[in-house]
C-alpha cells in the first residue's frame, strides 16, 4: 500500500504503525537518498526535493517508484512519500497496490510540524504554507503534484484527531485490507 498526503499529515506515523504489523516500510524518498549518496550530496529537505526533480527529469515521473519496486523485490510494503501520478502509475504495476490519501487540516499539520521539529521543517507558518503550495501542483513533469496524486487515491484517511483515534482508525483499516 502507498500513502500520499501533505506535509505533517501523519504519513510517517502510519508507516511506523503498519511496519509494527509486519509490513516492510519504504519511501519514494529512499530512491532519492540512494541517488544523493551516489552523487556525494548531503541530505536535506531541499536536496531531496531537487534530487527528486532531477531523477524525474532523467527517468520520467514514475522513476522513484520504479526504483523502489526494484528495491522491494516483490515484498509486501507500506510506501510513503508518493508525490506524483507517475509514481502511482508505476506502483499500480502490482495488482495488490492500494493508494491511501492521508488528510489533516492545516492547523493540525502545523502543530505536528512544530512538535516534531524535523530538520528542514519551516519555523514559521507562512513558510510552511508557501512550501506546501509549491508542492500541490507540478510546474513541470519533474515537479511534485500532491493534488493530482491524491485524486488517484483508492481510500482516504482523515487524521485530525489524537494518536489514539488514529490507531483505532488504522486497526479498522488493517481489518478491511486483510479481508481483501
Secondary structure as the mmCIF struct_conf table of DSSP 4:
data_model
#
loop_
_struct_conf.conf_type_id
_struct_conf.id
_struct_conf.beg_label_comp_id
_struct_conf.beg_label_asym_id
_struct_conf.beg_label_seq_id
_struct_conf.end_label_comp_id
_struct_conf.end_label_asym_id
_struct_conf.end_label_seq_id
STRN STRN1 UNK A 2 UNK A 5
BEND BEND1 UNK A 6 UNK A 6
TURN_TY1_P TURN_TY1_P1 UNK A 7 UNK A 8
BEND BEND2 UNK A 9 UNK A 10
HELX_RH_AL_P HELX_RH_AL_P1 UNK A 11 UNK A 20
TURN_TY1_P TURN_TY1_P2 UNK A 21 UNK A 22
STRN STRN2 UNK A 24 UNK A 27
HELX_RH_AL_P HELX_RH_AL_P2 UNK A 28 UNK A 38
TURN_TY1_P TURN_TY1_P3 UNK A 39 UNK A 40
HELX_RH_AL_P HELX_RH_AL_P3 UNK A 45 UNK A 59
TURN_TY1_P TURN_TY1_P4 UNK A 61 UNK A 62
HELX_RH_AL_P HELX_RH_AL_P4 UNK A 63 UNK A 72
TURN_TY1_P TURN_TY1_P5 UNK A 73 UNK A 74
STRN STRN3 UNK A 77 UNK A 80
BEND BEND3 UNK A 84 UNK A 84
HELX_RH_AL_P HELX_RH_AL_P5 UNK A 85 UNK A 91
TURN_TY1_P TURN_TY1_P6 UNK A 92 UNK A 93
BEND BEND4 UNK A 94 UNK A 94
TURN_TY1_P TURN_TY1_P7 UNK A 95 UNK A 96
STRN STRN4 UNK A 99 UNK A 103
HELX_RH_AL_P HELX_RH_AL_P6 UNK A 106 UNK A 116
TURN_TY1_P TURN_TY1_P8 UNK A 119 UNK A 120
BEND BEND5 UNK A 123 UNK A 124
HELX_RH_AL_P HELX_RH_AL_P7 UNK A 125 UNK A 136
BEND BEND6 UNK A 137 UNK A 137
BEND BEND7 UNK A 139 UNK A 140
TURN_TY1_P TURN_TY1_P9 UNK A 141 UNK A 142
BEND BEND8 UNK A 143 UNK A 143
HELX_RH_AL_P HELX_RH_AL_P8 UNK A 146 UNK A 150
TURN_TY1_P TURN_TY1_P10 UNK A 151 UNK A 152
BEND BEND9 UNK A 154 UNK A 154
STRN STRN5 UNK A 155 UNK A 158
BEND BEND10 UNK A 161 UNK A 161
HELX_RH_AL_P HELX_RH_AL_P9 UNK A 163 UNK A 179
#
